[in-house]
Amino acid sequence: MNTFVEKYDFSGITVIPFCTSGTSGIGTSGDTLAQLAGSGSWLQGKRFPGSVEEAEISAWIDEVSQ
């Protein structure tokens, strides 16, 4: 991910990072990626449990895209 965000131009793009994990949180990953990218509008991300249902992710996407 680090190499990708360093090389990609996110100008004019809103990025909302998310991840799934059984135990770890999202921590400062979003902030780190935003700094590496140097462009784009990076919003607060979210961690979902590894057992997340597709419907829950879809509902979150609908919520943050309003």
VOMI-649065 format. One record per residue: x, y, z of N, C-alpha, C in turn; residue number from 1; chain. Coordinates in nm, 2 decimals, padded with zeros to 4 digits. Layout:
BEGIN
VEXBA     n.X     n.Y     n.Z    ca.X    ca.Y    ca.Z     c.X     c.Y     c.Z  resi  chain
VEXBA       X       Y       Z       X       Y       Z       X       Y       Z   NUM      A
...
END
This chain:
BEGIN
VEXBA     n.X     n.Y     n.Z    ca.X    ca.Y    ca.Z     c.X     c.Y     c.Z  resi  chain
VEXBA   00.08  -00.12   00.00   00.00   00.00   00.00   00.09   00.13   00.00     1      A
VEXBA   00.19   00.13   00.08   00.28   00.25   00.09   00.33   00.28  -00.05     2      A
VEXBA   00.38   00.19  -00.12   00.44   00.22  -00.26   00.33   00.27  -00.35     3      A
VEXBA   00.21   00.21  -00.34   00.10   00.25  -00.43   00.07   00.40  -00.40     4      A
VEXBA   00.04   00.43  -00.28   00.00   00.57  -00.25   00.11   00.67  -00.28     5      A
VEXBA   00.23   00.63  -00.26   00.34   00.73  -00.30   00.35   00.76  -00.44     6      A
VEXBA   00.31   00.66  -00.53   00.32   00.68  -00.67   00.19   00.73  -00.74     7      A
VEXBA   00.08   00.72  -00.68  -00.05   00.75  -00.74  -00.09   00.90  -00.70     8      A
VEXBA  -00.14   00.97  -00.80  -00.19   01.11  -00.78  -00.34   01.10  -00.73     9      A
VEXBA  -00.36   01.14  -00.61  -00.49   01.14  -00.55  -00.56   01.28  -00.56    10      A
VEXBA  -00.50   01.37  -00.64  -00.56   01.50  -00.65  -00.71   01.49  -00.69    11      A
VEXBA  -00.80   01.56  -00.62  -00.94   01.56  -00.66  -01.01   01.44  -00.61    12      A
VEXBA  -00.95   01.35  -00.54  -01.01   01.22  -00.50  -01.02   01.22  -00.35    13      A
VEXBA  -01.14   01.17  -00.30  -01.16   01.15  -00.16  -01.13   01.00  -00.13    14      A
VEXBA  -01.05   00.98  -00.03  -01.02   00.84   00.01  -01.06   00.82   00.15    15      A
VEXBA  -01.13   00.70   00.17  -01.17   00.66   00.30  -01.12   00.52   00.33    16      A
VEXBA  -01.01   00.51   00.39  -00.95   00.38   00.41  -01.04   00.29   00.50    17      A
VEXBA  -01.03   00.16   00.48  -01.10   00.06   00.57  -01.02  -00.07   00.56    18      A
VEXBA  -01.04  -00.15   00.66  -00.98  -00.28   00.67  -01.06  -00.38   00.75    19      A
VEXBA  -01.03  -00.50   00.74  -01.09  -00.61   00.82  -00.98  -00.67   00.90    20      A
VEXBA  -01.01  -00.71   01.02  -00.91  -00.76   01.11  -00.98  -00.84   01.22    21      A
VEXBA  -00.92  -00.95   01.26  -00.97  -01.03   01.37  -00.94  -00.96   01.51    22      A
VEXBA  -00.83  -00.89   01.52  -00.79  -00.83   01.65  -00.74  -00.69   01.64    23      A
VEXBA  -00.66  -00.66   01.54  -00.59  -00.53   01.53  -00.69  -00.42   01.49    24      A
VEXBA  -00.66  -00.30   01.54  -00.74  -00.18   01.49  -00.68  -00.12   01.37    25      A
VEXBA  -00.74  -00.01   01.32  -00.69   00.05   01.20  -00.57   00.15   01.24    26      A
VEXBA  -00.57   00.18   01.37  -00.46   00.27   01.42  -00.44   00.39   01.34    27      A
VEXBA  -00.31   00.42   01.30  -00.28   00.55   01.23  -00.26   00.52   01.08    28      A
VEXBA  -00.30   00.40   01.04  -00.28   00.36   00.90  -00.33   00.47   00.80    29      A
VEXBA  -00.45   00.52   00.82  -00.50   00.62   00.73  -00.42   00.75   00.73    30      A
VEXBA  -00.37   00.79   00.84  -00.29   00.91   00.85  -00.15   00.89   00.78    31      A
VEXBA  -00.10   00.77   00.80   00.03   00.74   00.74   00.02   00.74   00.59    32      A
VEXBA  -00.09   00.67   00.54  -00.11   00.67   00.39  -00.13   00.81   00.33    33      A
VEXBA  -00.21   00.89   00.40  -00.23   01.02   00.36  -00.11   01.10   00.35    34      A
VEXBA  -00.02   01.09   00.45   00.11   01.16   00.44   00.20   01.11   00.33    35      A
VEXBA   00.20   00.98   00.31   00.28   00.93   00.20   00.22   00.97   00.06    36      A
VEXBA   00.09   00.98   00.05   00.03   01.02  -00.08   00.06   01.16  -00.11    37      A
VEXBA   00.04   01.25  -00.01   00.07   01.39  -00.03  -00.04   01.46  -00.12    38      A
VEXBA  -00.14   01.39  -00.15  -00.25   01.46  -00.23  -00.38   01.38  -00.20    39      A
VEXBA  -00.49   01.44  -00.23  -00.62   01.39  -00.21  -00.68   01.43  -00.08    40      A
VEXBA  -00.80   01.40  -00.06  -00.87   01.43   00.06  -00.90   01.30   00.14    41      A
VEXBA  -00.82   01.28   00.24  -00.82   01.15   00.32  -00.91   01.17   00.44    42      A
VEXBA  -01.02   01.09   00.45  -01.11   01.10   00.56  -01.08   00.99   00.66    43      A
VEXBA  -01.14   01.00   00.78  -01.12   00.90   00.88  -01.17   00.76   00.83    44      A
VEXBA  -01.09   00.66   00.85  -01.12   00.53   00.81  -01.19   00.44   00.92    45      A
VEXBA  -01.22   00.32   00.89  -01.29   00.23   00.98  -01.23   00.09   00.97    46      A
VEXBA  -01.23   00.02   01.08  -01.19  -00.12   01.09  -01.32  -00.20   01.11    47      A
VEXBA  -01.33  -00.30   01.04  -01.44  -00.40   01.05  -01.39  -00.53   01.11    48      A
VEXBA  -01.47  -00.60   01.18  -01.42  -00.73   01.23  -01.41  -00.83   01.11    49      A
VEXBA  -01.32  -00.93   01.13  -01.30  -01.02   01.02  -01.43  -01.09   00.98    50      A
VEXBA  -01.53  -01.10   01.07  -01.66  -01.17   01.04  -01.76  -01.07   00.98    51      A
VEXBA  -01.72  -00.95   00.94  -01.82  -00.86   00.89  -01.90  -00.91   00.77    52      A
VEXBA  -02.03  -00.88   00.77  -02.12  -00.91   00.66  -02.11  -00.81   00.55    53      A
VEXBA  -02.13  -00.85   00.43  -02.13  -00.75   00.32  -02.23  -00.64   00.34    54      A
VEXBA  -02.34  -00.67   00.39  -02.45  -00.57   00.42  -02.40  -00.46   00.51    55      A
VEXBA  -02.32  -00.49   00.61  -02.27  -00.39   00.70  -02.17  -00.30   00.63    56      A
VEXBA  -02.09  -00.35   00.55  -02.00  -00.27   00.47  -02.07  -00.18   00.38    57      A
VEXBA  -02.17  -00.24   00.31  -02.25  -00.16   00.21  -02.33  -00.04   00.29    58      A
VEXBA  -02.38  -00.07   00.40  -02.45   00.03   00.48  -02.35   00.14   00.52    59      A
VEXBA  -02.23   00.11   00.56  -02.13   00.21   00.59  -02.09   00.29   00.47    60      A
VEXBA  -02.07   00.23   00.36  -02.04   00.30   00.23  -02.16   00.40   00.20    61      A
VEXBA  -02.28   00.36   00.22  -02.39   00.45   00.19  -02.39   00.56   00.29    62      A
VEXBA  -02.36   00.54   00.41  -02.35   00.64   00.52  -02.24   00.75   00.49    63      A
VEXBA  -02.12   00.70   00.45  -02.01   00.80   00.43  -02.02   00.87   00.30    64      A
VEXBA  -02.10   00.81   00.21  -02.11   00.88   00.07  -02.22   00.98   00.06    65      A
VEXBA  -02.28   01.01   00.17  -02.39   01.11   00.17  -02.34   01.25   00.19    66      A
END
